């Protein structure tokens, strides 16, 4: 049986379903930031990556956020977009993550978390990123 891949038609947060830490993180986002489903949350393994301009490597390296106009934001910017698109009370935090100075720090923190996600709560060996 052939599986049909999903092509987003609205804003979508893309994550790695093979990573327990990533899966747990998007569950928390769904529970706290976007309880009303203002955007989709999908594992990259279900998406037609070519149709949206992503690769498996892009998605393995960082979370992705596909905006309504089809532009793509990666890493801490993807998380900032998810927060900014969420409930109104969370939106200032999303904008703060993009502020000069804070964005640099958020980017560094995101890269550290991504590199160590297999060691964080919920992480497993499957979460480890391949070596470059």
Order of alpha helices (4+ residues) and beta strands (2+ residues): beta-alpha-beta-alpha-alpha-beta-beta-alpha-alpha-alpha
